[in-house]
Amino acid sequence: MKAVIARYQKSPLKAFVDRHEKYLLIAFFIGGFIFDSLTLGRIDRLYDLTILSSHMTLLTVCLYIFNRIPDGRWDRTLIQKYAHYFPLAIQFFFGALCSAYVVYFSRSVSLSKTLSFFVILVVLFFANELLKKRISNKYLQFGLYLFISITFFSFIIPVFVKAISPFIFVVSGLTSLGITLTLVLVIYRKSPSTREEVKLGRLLALLVGVYAFINCFYFFRLIPPVPLALNNGLVAHAVQKEGNEYEVTYEKDAWYVFWRSYRPVYERLPQEPVYIFTSIFAPTDIKKDIFHRWKAYNPQKEEWYTVEDISYPITGGRDGGYRGYTKKQNVWPGLWSVEVLTEEELVLGVIDFEIVAVDSTNAPRLHSTNF
């Protein structure tokens, strides 16, 4: 790639890019993250849909153009003049799309069971050393492209069809796999340099492996059921609905515990019920049954067991999330965990807490918030 570009006289800007390339690639990757972090809101908002679709489309176009540059396809064209900057553009779109998914996935209150997939997204975002040295590696390019496109379609398709299910996820994956294979085969057929560099069978095996890897994560329930997201979730002493708001009374954690609003030690008065309050974001017109799976820990057997499943429906479209709660009177001191699940038992979040019995003389200090 560098040998091709070196044939042309360098402008001052090109010379600057050459001198600072490794820093610029990092800057453009992080720039994509910052751009999305500041601008994205709701996945079903027209602006968000437009931005993500534009990123995906432009990434696809840039990959095609970039992989045809060594063949001299763009000689004596305007593209030739700006060929030097395509790695930066690719880096920006990779960063923007990875960051968008990090932003959406991180909305869940708890990532306990889906942390591994979230970590993969974060690692992809921060893998600057790998990306900046290997951006011309076609195996890496198309492997990342497939990973990102599967995530893209798993967000976008449910918004348009107004449904979320394992079948929709499979359709999303097959759509992205088909688009990626089409892009790869078109480039491979038209680009002699690609045929010299890439063994087609090895590349196709890699793509099928990435596709199978993501599906395994989904069906083992290690991926959150996007585009649903758990905005808030906490254990409470009381929940009352007043008009269009819920007044939630709970024990607030210390001010420096910024990642969790509620105190995980629940000081329970005699006969007091325990509430679990959640607000769940769902795109407009998506309807879904949600249930809370109350689980208790048995210290003798050193294992968790399910006490009760309590369900309630949600309907999308509210910025702050669709609010609801469940409560249990028949509880006892010890470790508890409430999983917030879809009807397919995909995990939206987990709320962990410990019940400690107290009397009225040691009543806990409570805090109330309207949601």
N, C-alpha and C positions, 0 to 999 in steps of 0.2 A: 504494500500500500504506500509506504513512504517513498519507495523508489519511483512509483508512478507519479506522485505529486511533485517530487523533486525535479521532474523534467520541466516544470513551469517556473517562471521567475516569481520569486516570493515578494509579496507586498510587505510593508512594515507590520501590518496586522498579522500576516502569516508568520513572519519571523518571531513576533511576540508569542504567538501560539506555540511555535516550536520550542522556544526557550522555556516556557512555563506549562507545557502540556500536562504533566502529571498533576499539577495544582489545579489547572483549569478543569480537568476531567472530574476531580473531586468537587470543585466548586459548582459545576453544572449538575452533578448528581445531587448534591445537597440543595442546590437551588430549586430543583424539581420538588424536593421534599418540602421546603419552606413555602413554595408557591401553593401547593395543595393544602398544607396545614392552615394557611391563612385564609383560603378561599372556599374550601369545601364545607358543606353543611349537611344536607340530607341527600341520600343517594337517589331519591325519587324527584328531587328538584331539577327543573329544566337546566339550570346553570351547571349543576354537578354532572348531569347526564351528558351535556354538551362538552364540558371540559374533558371528562374521562374518554368519551368517544373520540374526541379530537386527538387526545394523547395516543390512543391505541391506533388510530388511522395514520397519524403522522409517523409513529414508530414503525409501522409496517412499510410505509413509503420510504422512509430513511434507510431501513434495512435492505430493501430492494436496490435502491440507488447505490448505497455503500458497497454492496457486494458485486455491482457491475462496474465499478470504477477501475479495478485493475485490468479489465478487458478493453479499456479504451472506449467504452460505450458512449461516454459523455464528452469525448474530445471535441474541441471547438464549439462547445455549447456553454450556456450560462452556468450549468451545473458544474462544469470543469473548474470554473473560477472559484466556486465555493466548496469544492470537494474536500478541502482541508478541514472543514468544520463539521462534517457529518458525524465523526466520532463523538464530538461534543453534543450534538443534537440527540444522538442515540442515548448517550449517557443521561441527558436531561429527562428524556421520556421514560427511561427505565426508572430513574429516581422519582419522577412524579407519580408514576403508576404504583411503584412499591410503597411510596409514602401514603398514597390514597388508601391502600388496603390496610396499612398500619393504623391510619387514623380511624377507619371504620371498625376494624377488629378491636382496637383498644377501647372502644366505648363500653364493652362488657365490663360489669363490675368485677367479675371474677373470671379468670382465664384458667382456672385450676386444671380442667380436663382438656382444654384446647391450647394450652400454653406452648406445646411443641410446635404447632403450625405457626403460631404468632411469632415464636423465636426464629423460625425459618424466614419469615418476612423481614424481621429486623436484621437478621444476618445478611440477607440479600441487599438490604439498604446500606448497611455499613461495610460491605465487602468491597471497599474502594480499591484496595491494593490488588485484589484479583481482577476487578473489572478494568481498572485503568491499564493493566499490563496485557490483558487478554481480550480486549474488546473486539479485536479483529479475528479471534478464534470463532469459527463458524459453529462448532459444537456448543460452545458456551452461549453464543448469540441466540441460537434457535431453541436451546434448552430453556433459557431464561424467558424467551418470547412465549413459549408454550405455557410455562408456569404462570406468567403474568396474564396471558389471554384467558386461561381457564378461570382464574380468579375474577377477571373482568366480566366474563359472560355469566359467571355464577351470581354476580351482583345485578347485572343489567337485565337478563332474561326474566327473572322473577318479577321485576318491576313492571315489565311490559305485559306479561301474561297474567299478572295479579295472582300468583300462586307460588307456594314453596313446597317442595316435596323431593324425595330422592330421585324420582323420575326427571324432574326439572333439572336437578344437578347433573344427571347423566347426559341429558340433552345439551346442557351448557358445555360439558366437557367434550362431547363429540363435535359440537360446533367449533370450538377452539382448536381441537385436534385437526379437523378437516381444513380449517383456514391455514393453520401452520404447515400442514403437509402440502397444501396447494402452493404456498409461498416458497417452500423449500424446493419442490419439484420444478417450479417455473424458473427459479434462479439456477438450479442445477442444470436444466436443459439449455439455458441461454448463456451461461457463464463458463467458458473454458477454464478459467482460473479456479473456479469452485470445484469443477470436476477433478482438477489436479490435486487440490488440497484436501478434499473431503471424500471419504468412502461412504457412498450413499447408504449401504446396508447398515453400517455402524451408526450413522446419524439417525436413520429411521428407528433403529433399536433403542437409541437414547430417548427419542421422543415418545415412543410407546412406553418406555420405562418411567418417564416423568408422568405421563398420563396415568399409568397404573399406580404409581406412588401416591398421587393426589387422591385417587379414588379409594385407595386403602385407608388413607387418613380420614376420608369422609365416612366410609361405612364402618370404621372402628370408632366413629364419633369423636374424632380428634380435631375436627374443623367446626367452628361455630356455624349455626344455620343461617348464613348470610342470605338476604340483607337484614334479617332481624338482629336487634342488638339490645342488650340489657343496659338501660341508661342509669337506673338506680336500683339498689337492692339492700335492704337492711332488716335487722331484727328489731321489733318495736314492742313497747308496753301497751300502746293503744293506737288505733287508727279510726278516725271519724271523718265521714264525708260531709262537707258543708258547702252546699251549692255545687260549683264545678271544681272544688279543690278538696284534697285530702289533707287533714291535719294528722301528722304522724308524730307520736311521742316516743322518744327513744333515749338511750344512754349515749351521749356523744363521746367520741374518742378524744384523746389528747390533741392539742392544736398542731403538734408537729407530725402527727400521723396523717399526712396529706392524702395518702392513697385509699383511705377508708374513712367513711363518715361515722359509722356506728361503732360502739364499744363491743368487742367480741365476747366479753364476759357479761352475761345477762343475769342481773341480781333480781330474783323472782320472789315476790311476796306470796304467802300462802294462798292457794286457789287462784292465783293470777294467770290469765291466759297469755300465750305467747303469739305474737303476730309476725308474719313475714310480709313486708311491703315491697312491691316491685313496680317499676315503670319500664315498659318495653317499647322501643322504637320499631315500627313496622311501616313500610312504604304505603302510600295511599291505596285504599281499596283491598289491601291484603288482609284476609281474615284467617285466624289461626287459633286453635285451642292450645292453651298453655297450662301446665300443671306444676305444682310444687311437690317434690318428693321429699317428705320428711324422713330423715334417717338418724338413728342413734348409734352410739358406739358402745359395744359390749366389752368392757375391760377384761373380763374373765376369758372370753374367747378371742380377744384382740381382733375384733372385726366389726365392720359396720353392717347394719341391717335396716331394711325399709320398714318404717312404722305406718305410713299412710301416704297415698297420693291424692291430692286435692287439685281439681282442674277449674279453669275459668277461661272464657273466650277473650280474644283481643281483636280489635279492628284498627287498621293503620290510619295514618294521616295526621296525628298530633305531634308537634315538634318535641314536646317534653316527654313523649312516650305514653303508651296506654297504661293507665295505672290500675292496680288491683292488689288484693291481699288475701292471705289465708291465715287462719288462726287455729291453735290447738290448746285445749284446756288440760287434756290428759298428758302431761309431760312430767319429767322428773330430772333431778340434778345429773349433770354429766355432759359429755361432748355431744353436740348435735350438728347436723349439716342439712341444709335444704338446697336441693338441686332444682334449678329453674329450667324446665324441659319443654320441648315441643311435643306434639302428639306422636312424632316418630322417635321420641326420646333422644333428640339431639340437644346438646347442652348449651344453654344461653349463659349460664353463670351458676356459681355455687356460693351460698352464704353460710359461713361457718361460725359457730358460737358455742359458748359453754354456759350451761344453766347452773347458777349457784343459789341455793336457798338462803333467804334472809328474812328477818322479821321486821315489823313496822318501826322499830327503834333504829334500824340500819337501812332504811329505805334509800334507794339510789337517787342521785340527782338526775333529773330528766330534762330533756330539751325537746321543744316542739318546732316542727318545720312544716310549712304548707307546700304541697306538691301539686 
